[in-house]
């Protein structure tokens, strides 16, 4: 369940264009914040964003998720106390855009909502991260552009995910999707930015897009059973899940060899680097929101 939540977060930020600059502090016309319903043990969880006209619904995210979404950052770029990223408390947000508002303002509106309801205070900094740079191999990219697909209904955005122990499926809208199940990673109509954002969830360090590829692509990466389970474990750790020692020992034998060879077949490669990236430091935040 936490794997799915982490995946959908990076997709929401990319698909909705959160965190864009605005001349003044935009705010939602009205907004409510409520605790998310608890998922059943071992069951699947639904995480998503839906924008229909002026109405916005976001569900099953924790406070760190919302901070990253509001400022258009990855989770690893948010420095906060552990409880901020805890899955023990998740929230659903329902809000209405004011008349004439632009969707590029939604990130700023979320920032204002977090400041007003949770008394969020932050400051920006820079930190050097070890990363994987996704690059085009010397042989050149072998990716082919996706076929044109039918777009979603104009005026709506639907980004959702579902998953459980059997795998994860993420719908990005407009025909784009990502699946991770049955020892394979399947992408449809995916950009390289979305791919690297998602791949970061399964690796031991962030993945940064340095391919300069601007298309949408369909591809499948076949994985060995060992690499597949190692990637699932890394994703759970990135989401803050406490795993038993026997699960962590799987990482000792992980080589990511099948992933690397799969990328090579697409004309891509991963290169270890260190890159300075912006980070957002949480100075203060309340655990519960003020009344709606």
N, C-alpha and C positions, 0 to 999 in steps of 0.2 A: 504494500500500500504506500509506504514512504517512497519507494522507487518511483511509482507512478507520479506522485505529487512532485518530486524533484524534476522529472522529465517535463511535465506540463508547464512548470514554472518558466523554464528557459524558452519554451515555445510561445507562451503567452507574451512574454516581453518582446520577442522578435516579431510576432504576428500583429500585435496591436499597436506597435510603435510607441511604447510608453517612454517617458523621460525626455521628451522633446522640449526645446526651449519655448517659453511663453513670456510675453511682455509683463504680465501681472500674475498674481497668485489666483488661478482659477479655482473654483470650488463647486462641488456638486450642489444641485438645487436642494435635494434631500438625500439622506443616506442612512441606512441602518446596518448595524454590525451585530451578528448573533453567533453564539458558539455553534460549530458544525455538529451535525448528528454523528454519533459514534458508529464506525463501521463494525460489522460483525466479525468475530474471530475467524481468520482464515478465508474470509470472503473478499470479494473484489471491492474496489473503491472507485467512485466517479469524481474526477477533478475537472474543472472547466471554467471557461470564460464565455459569456454570451452577451453580445451587444445587439440590441434590436431597436433601431431608432434611437430614442433618448434613454432607453432603459439598459442598465448594466447589471449583470449578476456574475459574481465570482464566488466559487465555493471550495471548501476543504483545504485551505492554505493556512500555514502558521505565520507568525508575525515577521519572521525573517524572510519568508517568501514574499510577503506584501512589501517589505522594505526594498528588497531587490527589484521587484516589479515596478515600484513607484519611481525608482532612480535608474531603471534600465541597466542593472548590474547583475552579474552572476552571484550565486550564493557565496562563493569563496571570496568575493570582493566586499562582503559585508562583515565587519568585525563587531561582534556584539556578545553580551553574556550568553551562556549556554541556554538559559531558559527561553531566550528570544527565538531560538530555532527549535524548541521542543515540539514534538508531535503530540504532547499531552493536551495542548490547547490549540485548536484550529478554529478558524472563523469563516463565516459566510458574509459577503457584503452585497447588499442591494442598493443601487443608487440611480438617481435620475440626473441626466445632463441638463444644464440650463439652456434656454433657447439660444441658438446661434453658436453653441460651443463646438469646438473642433475635437476630433478624436485624438489629435496630437496633444491635447490638453489633459487627457485622462491621467497621465503619470503625475502631473503637477497637482491634479485634484486628489489623487491618492495620497500624495505627500501632505497636503493640507488636512486631509481626513485623519491621517496618523498623528499629525501634530495636535489637532484639536481633541481627538478622542483618547489617544494614548499618551499625549504630552511628549511626543518624540522629539529629541534633540540630537543632532548629528553634526559631524564635520568631515570634510574630505581630506584624504591623505594619499600618498603613493607608496607602493610596496613592490619589491622585486619578487616575482614568482618563478619557480621552475615550471616550464610549460613544454608541451609538444607542439611544434609548428607543423600544421598540415600543409604540405607543399606538393606541387606538381613534380613528378619524377623526370629525370633527364630524357626518358623515352617519350614524354608528352602525355597529356591526359587522354584516356580512352573512354571517358564518359560521353554519353550521348544525351542530347536534350530530350526531355519528356515530351510526349505528344500533347497538343493543346487539350485542355479539359474544360468541362462546364464549370463556370464560376458559381459561387454561392449567390443567393438572392441579394441584390444591391441593397445597401443600408444595414446589413447584418454582418456580424463576426461570430463564428462558432469555432472555438478551440476547445477540445475536450480530450480526455484520456480515460481509459479504464484498464484495470489489470489486477493481478494477484499473483499467486505462486506459479501459475502457468505461463506468465509473460505479461508484456505491456503493449498496448496499442494506443497510439497518439494520433488524433485527427487535427490537422492544422487548418482545415478549411480550403476551399478552392482546389480540391483534388490532392492536396499535399498530405502525406501521412508517414508515420514511422512505426515500425513494429520490431519488437525484440522478444523472440520466443522460438522454441524448438531448435536451438543451437544455430540461429541465424539472425542477422540484422537486415531488415528489409526496408528500403526507402523508396517512396514514390513522390515524384515531383518535388524533391527536396533541394533547397539551396545549400551551398557549402557552409554558409554561416549557421543555418539551422543544424546541419550535420555535425559541425564541430561543437556547437553548444551542447548537443545531445551526447555526443561521444565523450565529452568531458565527464559526464556522470559515471562512465564505466571505466575510466582510466585512473592511474595513480597520480596524475597531475592534469591541470587544465589543458585543453586543446584549443589552439588559436588558428583561425583561418588565414593562411598566407598563400592561397592558391591563385588569387585574382580571377577566379572563375565566377561568372555572374549568372549562369543559367540555372534551370531546374532539372533535376536528374532522377532517373529510376535506376536502382541497383540493389543487388543482394550480396551480402558478405556471409559466407559459410564459416562457421566456427567449430573448433573441436569442443567436445564436452567440457574439458578442463578449462579452456579459455572462456567459454560461455558462462560457466558457474563462477569463475574468478571475476568476471566483469559484473555479474549480478551482486556479488559480495561487495565489490568496491562501491557500487551505486548505493547499497544499503548503508555502508559506512559514511558516505558523503551526505546521506540524508539524516545522519545522527542515530542510526539503529545500533543498539548494543548486541553484538553477536558473540556466541560461545567460542572458546579457543579452538575447537575442532573445525569450525567454519573458517576461522582466520588462517588455519594451517593450509587451506586450499591455495592461498596466495603464494605460499612458498614455492609451489611447483608451477606457477603460472608464467608463461613466456610471452603470451599474446602473439605467438608465431602465426596462428591462422588468421588473425586480424591483419597483421603486417603483410602477409602474403596476399590476402584478399585485396588490400589497398594497392599493392603493387600491380595486381591484375587490372586495376582501374587507372593505372598511371599516376598513382599518388604515393606519398611517403610521409612518415612521421619523423621529425628531427627534434632532439632534445635541445632546449635553449633556456635562457633566463631573460625575462622581459619585465620591465617596470609597468605596473598596471594601477589604475586608480582604485582606491578602497574607500568605503564609507564607514566611519567609526561611530557607533551608537554611544552617545554620552549619557542619555537618560531615556527611559521608556517605562510606562506603567504596564502591569501585567493584564489589566482588565480595562476595557473602554468605559468612558463615561456614558451615561444613559443616552439612548437614541432620541 
